[in-house]
Structures are given as C-alpha cells and as structure tokens.
Amino acid sequence: MCRVSRHLGSRLDVAIAVVVVVAGWVEFIAEDIQPRGVALTMATLAGASLAFRRRWPLLVVVVCFGALAIDTWAGVPLSQPVTPMAWVLLSQYSVARESSIRQAIAGLVLGLGIFATTLAKDSSDLLFGLIIIGTPWLVGLAMRSRVAETNQLAERAADLERRRDEEAQAAVAAERRRIARDLHDVIAHTVSVMVVQAGAAAEVLKRDPAQAEKALRNVQDTGRAALTEMSTLLGVLRENGEEVGLAPQPGLKDLDSLLEQTRTAGLPVRLVVTGEPRELPAGVELSLYRVVQEALTNTRKHAGEASATVEIAYGTGDVRLAVTDDGTATTNGYGGQQGILGMRERVAIYGGELDAGPGAAGGYAVRARIPVPA
C-alpha cells in the first residue's frame, strides 16, 4: 500500500513539475520578460526541481529560491509573472510536510533569508514575503502532524488486530487441547467398559451362551461408538505427558446436577426439553454439556440480576441447544470472544454451528445445533 502511494505521489509530482515549467515558459514568453534566456532557464530549473519535492524537499527550497535570486541579480522583473510564486508555495509546503522538523525550520529560515536580502525592496515586500513563505510552511507542518497521527493510529489498529488474531488462535488451540483431553477420556472409559464386558462374556460363555452373546453384542456396540469418537479425535492435538483419564465425562444426563449447582450459586435457571429424547454419541453430549456450563457461568458472572433458560430440542436429524437469559449485559462476559470461540470449536468438531449475541427481547442468547442422524 505504501509503495503504491509513493508511486502515485511521484507521478503526481512529475505532472506538477511539467505544468509549472510549461506555465513559466508561456508566461515569460507571452509577457516578453527580459533577459529571456535567464528567465526561461531558471523557470525550467525551478519547475523541474518540484518533481523531487518529496524526496529532497530542502534541496528543492535551495533550487527554487536560488532561481529567484539569480533572476533578481540578472534583472528579471519578478513583480509581473505569477509562476515564481508557485515555486515558493510548493517548495515551502513540501519542506514542512516531508522533512524532519530540523530540515523544515532550515527551509523556512533559508527562504526568508534569501527573500529578505535579495528580493525585498521595502517593508511591504517583507510583509508580503513573510505571508507567502510562512503560510504554506505552516500548512505543510500541520499536514505533517496530521499524517503522523493518522499513521500512528493505523499502526495501533493493525497491532490491536494482530493481537486479537493471536489471542483468538491461542484460544482455539487451548480449547482444542481441552476437547482432545475430554474425548480421550471418553474413549478410554469406553474401551475399559469393552474390556470388562469381554471378560464377563468369557466367564459365562460355557455356562450361559445366550448371556455371553448379549455381552459380546454390547462389546460390539460399544466398540462402534469408540471408533466414532476416535475418528473425531483424529487431528485434534493433545498436550504431551498428560495422564490418561479413566472416569466418564459428563453428558446431558448430568445437566440436572449442573443446573442445581447454578441455582445454588444464585442464578435461577430452568430446563426445557422438547422432542423425543434419545441417546446421543458421548462426544456430542459432552460438547453440549460444556456449552451449557460455559454459558451459565458467564451469565452468572456478567448478566447481573437475571434468570436463565436451557432448552434442548431433539429433532429427527439434529439436536438443538439454547441458553438464554434476561440480564442487562450485551456481551455476557464474551467481550474478548475467547468463550465463544471455545464453544464454537466444540460444536464445529461434530459439524455443527453456534451463534451467540444479544437476545431479541434483551439479555443474551447462545444457540447451537449439531447434526445427529436418528
């Protein structure tokens, strides 16, 4: 972006220089300014230098005011042509706009000095010179400060955006590690159940073949569920060196206990279940449980005096979850977006989607949907 801006600026400066040179030639020839050779040469030199007013602004001041001084020494009447004023205005504006403050002051002092010692003939000329030299210099200085402030704000905004992206990526990575731990524990528990059932089947195989067959079928069903969870776990990173948990992770059957804890903590909450409840994959139930847990925790902390509702709707091909409250907070503690990112990551692993934001009637709402074939 900066390269494009500089390139366009250079092309604009060249165009300005060409216009000023041509205007000077036309004006000096039309008004028959004498000595013509000196006048045209200085018009060409000063006008052409404006093409470099951004790159070498102090040098442009030297060239433009030097051309004015040479014209004066050669007897060129500068009271008639208007083009030399463009040299003064553009050179002083550029040195204040593009240079360091030290070079900008040097350009102002140089311009005023040459004008006072060479071009001014009386006190009215000095006042005129102060106006035409000082005014563009002050405008350029103001623009310099404005551009510096704008660049600083742009850098700060870019830094904030970069920091926000880094925090979001860190939040997603942390949540994926948590998901990996939870799923690993689910699978470990499932496999341990399979081992127990297989051992039981071996014990009763000779005494009660029908009972053994039932146990083996349970092993088969449990193994299928474990494979489903394992396919979900693949690609989700887990921190090295962590102990394998063997306890089962919570699911929707544990919501009553969670809601009771929430009520004890001071947040009235009710549970609404619609549709025909059915058994869901353990990982799906765990994700929905964690979403409810996170949403209620933030409601309790940030929604003020409020009550909450947890709704679970079993559909033919999905399960829907909504956690809503009637509090006064518009962000419900999710101003940094990490909480939402974590919940969304949990739901997205199973092909679902999650939305969170202010409710239509006030308060805050977290809604999730996970496809679960019947």
Phi and psi in degrees as a GROMACS rama.xvg file:
@    title "Ramachandran Plot"
@    xaxis  label "Phi"
@    yaxis  label "Psi"
@TYPE xy
-66.2256  -38.0851  CYS-2
-63.3846  -42.3874  ARG-3
-62.1628  -43.1423  VAL-4
-62.6778  -44.615  SER-5
-64.9341  -38.1672  ARG-6
-64.5973  -44.7509  HIS-7
-63.8321  -39.3943  LEU-8
-62.3444  -41.0787  GLY-9
-64.7221  -41.9911  SER-10
-64.8065  -37.9175  ARG-11
-64.977  -41.3086  LEU-12
-63.4355  -39.6534  ASP-13
-63.2106  -42.6485  VAL-14
-62.9869  -41.7048  ALA-15
-62.6686  -43.1565  ILE-16
-61.044  -43.0899  ALA-17
-62.8031  -43.7917  VAL-18
-62.2757  -44.2361  VAL-19
-65.988  -41.3998  VAL-20
-62.6547  -47.7663  VAL-21
-63.8616  -42.371  VAL-22
-62.5628  -39.2539  ALA-23
-64.001  -44.7061  GLY-24
-61.4224  -47.1914  TRP-25
-61.298  -43.3405  VAL-26
-67.7831  -45.5073  GLU-27
-66.2991  -37.7219  PHE-28
-73.497  -42.3154  ILE-29
-63.6108  -37.2359  ALA-30
-93.3018  2.84126  GLU-31
54.1416  52.363  ASP-32
-72.8483  131.937  ILE-33
-121.006  149.193  GLN-34
-69.4244  126.493  PRO-35
-64.9938  -39.0607  ARG-36
-59.7119  -46.7515  GLY-37
-65.4604  -43.5978  VAL-38
-61.8005  -45.2628  ALA-39
-69.3307  -37.12  LEU-40
-63.7977  -45.9451  THR-41
-68.1869  -34.9183  MET-42
-63.2964  -40.6634  ALA-43
-66.7889  -45.4982  THR-44
-65.8423  -48.4199  LEU-45
-67.2421  -44.0267  ALA-46
-63.7576  -42.4338  GLY-47
-66.293  -31.4905  ALA-48
-64.6648  -23.1205  SER-49
-65.7165  -17.0143  LEU-50
-66.715  -18.0529  ALA-51
-112.937  23.0217  PHE-52
-68.7575  -22.5859  ARG-53
-87.1273  -33.3449  ARG-54
-79.9756  -46.7154  ARG-55
-130.35  68.5093  TRP-56
-62.9488  -37.8503  PRO-57
-68.0019  -38.0249  LEU-58
-64.7425  -36.3403  LEU-59
-63.7921  -38.7876  VAL-60
-60.9723  -44.4793  VAL-61
-60.4456  -45.1593  VAL-62
-66.776  -45.9085  VAL-63
-66.4206  -47.6858  CYS-64
-72.934  -29.8889  PHE-65
-64.1622  -39.178  GLY-66
-64.2025  -39.8516  ALA-67
-62.3292  -41.6744  LEU-68
-65.4571  -42.9379  ALA-69
-63.3711  -41.6651  ILE-70
-58.6894  -43.3577  ASP-71
-63.866  -45.3857  THR-72
-64.7858  -30.6265  TRP-73
-84.5412  -6.40156  ALA-74
92.2234  14.2889  GLY-75
-73.9041  123.061  VAL-76
-74.0965  114.44  PRO-77
-95.5162  4.75334  LEU-78
-80.6845  -18.7115  SER-79
-92.7244  -55.4175  GLN-80
-69.4901  149.635  PRO-81
-97.7101  -24.2799  VAL-82
-56.2227  -41.9017  THR-83
-56.9534  -26.1706  PRO-84
-66.0837  -32.0804  MET-85
-64.4762  -35.8261  ALA-86
-59.9076  -45.1476  TRP-87
-65.4083  -51.2032  VAL-88
-61.3322  -49.3664  LEU-89
-69.3281  -39.5457  LEU-90
-67.7045  -42.5171  SER-91
-70.134  -39.8545  GLN-92
-61.0279  -42.9162  TYR-93
-69.0412  -40.2571  SER-94
-67.88  -32.472  VAL-95
-78.3933  -31.8877  ALA-96
-81.4532  -37.1535  ARG-97
-105.823  -17.4569  GLU-98
-96.3276  172.894  SER-99
-69.491  163.647  SER-100
-62.1285  -33.4426  ILE-101
-66.824  -45.5679  ARG-102
-68.0662  -34.1157  GLN-103
-62.9768  -43.8532  ALA-104
-65.5261  -38.8924  ILE-105
-62.1189  -40.598  ALA-106
-64.6572  -39.3324  GLY-107
-65.7569  -46.7751  LEU-108
-63.0514  -41.909  VAL-109
-62.4767  -45.8401  LEU-110
-63.1215  -46.9273  GLY-111
-64.3282  -37.6958  LEU-112
-64.8981  -46.9331  GLY-113
-63.9643  -40.7569  ILE-114
-64.6663  -42.2888  PHE-115
-68.4479  -36.638  ALA-116
-91.8457  -18.7948  THR-117
-120.885  -44.4439  THR-118
-96.8334  -29.526  LEU-119
-76.5732  135.262  ALA-120
-110.546  -23.9129  LYS-121
-151.36  -177.653  ASP-122
-64.7062  -31.9543  SER-123
-67.1676  -35.1301  SER-124
-64.9118  -38.1593  ASP-125
-63.6804  -42.5987  LEU-126
-64.3703  -42.1878  LEU-127
-62.1032  -43.4262  PHE-128
-63.8244  -40.0692  GLY-129
-61.4768  -37.8454  LEU-130
-70.8616  -50.0476  ILE-131
-74.8156  -20.6274  ILE-132
-91.7119  -42.7623  ILE-133
-74.1004  -35.9482  GLY-134
-63.5382  -53.1117  THR-135
-64.0972  -30.2234  PRO-136
-65.2747  -44.015  TRP-137
-65.2963  -39.8267  LEU-138
-62.4237  -44.3066  VAL-139
-62.497  -39.4131  GLY-140
-64.6561  -41.3104  LEU-141
-63.9047  -41.5895  ALA-142
-65.1506  -36.2188  MET-143
-61.0766  -45.2717  ARG-144
-64.9333  -40.7427  SER-145
-64.7865  -43.9498  ARG-146
-66.5068  -40.0562  VAL-147
-61.8249  -41.427  ALA-148
-66.0452  -41.3921  GLU-149
-62.9184  -43.162  THR-150
-63.9378  -38.6961  ASN-151
-64.1566  -42.7239  GLN-152
-65.0511  -39.0022  LEU-153
-64.8161  -41.205  ALA-154
-64.8341  -39.9261  GLU-155
-65.0897  -41.7985  ARG-156
-63.6331  -41.3631  ALA-157
-64.4572  -38.7439  ALA-158
-65.3259  -42.4175  ASP-159
-63.7666  -41.0222  LEU-160
-65.3888  -41.4078  GLU-161
-64.2437  -41.3614  ARG-162
-65.4591  -39.5075  ARG-163
-64.0638  -40.6142  ARG-164
-64.445  -40.7826  ASP-165
-63.914  -42.0036  GLU-166
-64.9329  -38.5036  GLU-167
-64.6743  -42.4953  ALA-168
-65.0687  -39.7094  GLN-169
-64.7433  -38.9416  ALA-170
-65.3404  -42.6643  ALA-171
-63.3514  -42.7486  VAL-172
-63.5058  -42.5731  ALA-173
-63.7685  -41.6018  ALA-174
-67.5079  -35.7654  GLU-175
-64.9268  -37.1153  ARG-176
-65.1573  -40.8425  ARG-177
-63.2754  -42.4242  ARG-178
-62.1008  -42.1551  ILE-179
-61.7676  -42.0096  ALA-180
-61.8134  -46.3731  ARG-181
-62.1394  -46.2177  ASP-182
-66.3595  -37.3944  LEU-183
-61.1616  -41.035  HIS-184
-66.2167  -39.3654  ASP-185
-60.293  -47.1698  VAL-186
-66.835  -40.2874  ILE-187
-61.3499  -41.7085  ALA-188
-65.2566  -42.1379  HIS-189
-62.0633  -43.6184  THR-190
-65.8375  -38.3819  VAL-191
-63.1949  -37.4019  SER-192
-63.4049  -41.5319  VAL-193
-60.1663  -40.6692  MET-194
-63.2467  -44.5457  VAL-195
-62.2574  -44.5048  VAL-196
-65.9441  -39.6929  GLN-197
-64.1735  -40.6494  ALA-198
-63.4646  -40.5065  GLY-199
-63.8308  -40.1872  ALA-200
-61.73  -40.7284  ALA-201
-64.247  -34.8364  ALA-202
-69.7251  -38.0209  GLU-203
-101.236  4.57201  VAL-204
-58.5921  -43.2564  LEU-205
-80.3143  -34.7576  LYS-206
-78.2411  -41.8515  ARG-207
-142.121  83.6912  ASP-208
-56.3169  -35.1854  PRO-209
-64.5961  -43.4071  ALA-210
-66.0803  -37.5976  GLN-211
-64.2301  -41.0191  ALA-212
-61.4148  -40.6769  GLU-213
-62.578  -42.2135  LYS-214
-64.4008  -40.525  ALA-215
-65.981  -36.0899  LEU-216
-65.9115  -37.2527  ARG-217
-62.1382  -40.5383  ASN-218
-60.2697  -43.63  VAL-219
-61.6702  -46.7405  GLN-220
-64.0741  -43.2247  ASP-221
-64.3709  -37.2672  THR-222
-64.3066  -39.9407  GLY-223
-61.322  -44.168  ARG-224
-61.5053  -39.9936  ALA-225
-64.5533  -40.2159  ALA-226
-63.8317  -38.5061  LEU-227
-61.4199  -45.9824  THR-228
-65.3207  -37.1592  GLU-229
-64.6289  -38.3754  MET-230
-64.0686  -32.3471  SER-231
-71.4489  -36.6286  THR-232
-68.6226  -29.9705  LEU-233
-57.9866  135.038  LEU-234
90.1223  -14.0948  GLY-235
-93.0777  121.603  VAL-236
-74.7522  149.263  LEU-237
-127.701  139.726  ARG-238
-64.4434  140.27  GLU-239
-73.1467  149.558  ASN-240
82.7037  5.07855  GLY-241
-86.1554  145.271  GLU-242
-71.1612  147.575  GLU-243
-81.795  123.687  VAL-244
-84.8115  138.976  GLY-245
-109.583  -7.1606  LEU-246
-79.5528  142.562  ALA-247
-66.1093  143.119  PRO-248
-82.4659  156.731  GLN-249
-68.3364  156.875  PRO-250
-139.898  -165.078  GLY-251
-64.73  -25.7647  LEU-252
-66.0528  -18.0585  LYS-253
-95.387  5.61957  ASP-254
-64.6406  -36.5187  LEU-255
-58.2672  -43.2842  ASP-256
-64.8848  -41.1875  SER-257
-62.9195  -43.6581  LEU-258
-66.9006  -35.3605  LEU-259
-65.6956  -39.9644  GLU-260
-62.7429  -39.0572  GLN-261
-65.3189  -41.7212  THR-262
-63.8717  -40.6546  ARG-263
-62.0998  -33.0251  THR-264
-76.7147  -5.0504  ALA-265
109.358  6.00339  GLY-266
-110.696  110.483  LEU-267
-64.3392  130.486  PRO-268
-145.865  142.479  VAL-269
-127.16  155.962  ARG-270
-114.2  130.239  LEU-271
-123.074  123.861  VAL-272
-119.05  127.289  VAL-273
-123.614  159.582  THR-274
82.8961  -176.881  GLY-275
-94.6176  106.954  GLU-276
-58.4276  140.449  PRO-277
-146.188  165.186  ARG-278
-72.715  131.401  GLU-279
-111.896  159.664  LEU-280
-54.5692  144.223  PRO-281
-58.5048  -39.0172  ALA-282
-65.7804  -37.2155  GLY-283
-65.3951  -45.5284  VAL-284
-62.0733  -39.7242  GLU-285
-62.6509  -43.6372  LEU-286
-62.7322  -44.3885  SER-287
-64.202  -39.9887  LEU-288
-60.7563  -45.2071  TYR-289
-64.8406  -36.2046  ARG-290
-63.8686  -46.204  VAL-291
-60.6868  -44.4424  VAL-292
-60.7105  -46.9005  GLN-293
-65.558  -44.1601  GLU-294
-64.5704  -44.7797  ALA-295
-67.3707  -35.3342  LEU-296
-61.9268  -44.5342  THR-297
-71.2552  -34.2835  ASN-298
-62.4216  -45.151  THR-299
-62.783  -35.4533  ARG-300
-81.3303  -34.4884  LYS-301
-123.033  -11.9282  HIS-302
-86.244  -6.1022  ALA-303
74.6156  -149.982  GLY-304
-71.0095  105.659  GLU-305
-151.631  166.983  ALA-306
-128.431  157.878  SER-307
-129.066  158.907  ALA-308
-133.326  131.572  THR-309
-110.035  120.933  VAL-310
-117.251  130.004  GLU-311
-122.685  124.166  ILE-312
-121.069  118.174  ALA-313
-89.8163  117.802  TYR-314
-103.446  178.624  GLY-315
-70.6407  -27.6583  THR-316
-130.068  10.2382  GLY-317
-161.304  174.231  ASP-318
-131.372  134.496  VAL-319
-116.933  144.309  ARG-320
-131.429  137.888  LEU-321
-139.055  129.835  ALA-322
-120.499  110.65  VAL-323
-123.065  155.624  THR-324
-142.117  167.506  ASP-325
-113.513  31.3729  ASP-326
-76.0988  -177.582  GLY-327
-98.9663  -12.8596  THR-328
-74.8688  140.366  ALA-329
-94.5166  -15.4244  THR-330
-114.117  -17.8174  THR-331
56.1795  34.1889  ASN-332
85.9477  2.40052  GLY-333
-103.195  28.9955  TYR-334
-58.8367  -34.843  GLY-335
-82.6006  -9.7144  GLY-336
75.3994  -4.70475  GLN-337
-64.1867  -41.5745  GLN-338
-61.3401  -43.7029  GLY-339
-64.9377  -41.8622  ILE-340
-60.23  -42.0884  LEU-341
-64.0711  -46.7512  GLY-342
-63.8651  -41.6893  MET-343
-63.9788  -36.7289  ARG-344
-65.2927  -40.7546  GLU-345
-61.4529  -43.5189  ARG-346
-71.9395  -37.7687  VAL-347
-65.4737  -27.9603  ALA-348
-57.8303  -31.4395  ILE-349
-100.789  20.1082  TYR-350
77.9094  16.6983  GLY-351
-98.8154  -176.999  GLY-352
-138.149  155.057  GLU-353
-137.388  135.683  LEU-354
-123.772  144.579  ASP-355
-144.753  138.657  ALA-356
172.633  179.273  GLY-357
-59.0352  140.973  PRO-358
-75.5201  160.065  GLY-359
-63.2764  -33.3928  ALA-360
-104.587  19.6178  ALA-361
103.039  177.821  GLY-362
71.5175  -154.698  GLY-363
-137.925  150.097  TYR-364
-138.015  135.99  ALA-365
-120.683  121.144  VAL-366
-126.429  134.35  ARG-367
-133.932  150.752  ALA-368
-138.872  130.76  ARG-369
-126.339  125.311  ILE-370
-70.7407  126.231  PRO-371
-137.902  102.327  VAL-372
-58.0988  143.51  PRO-373
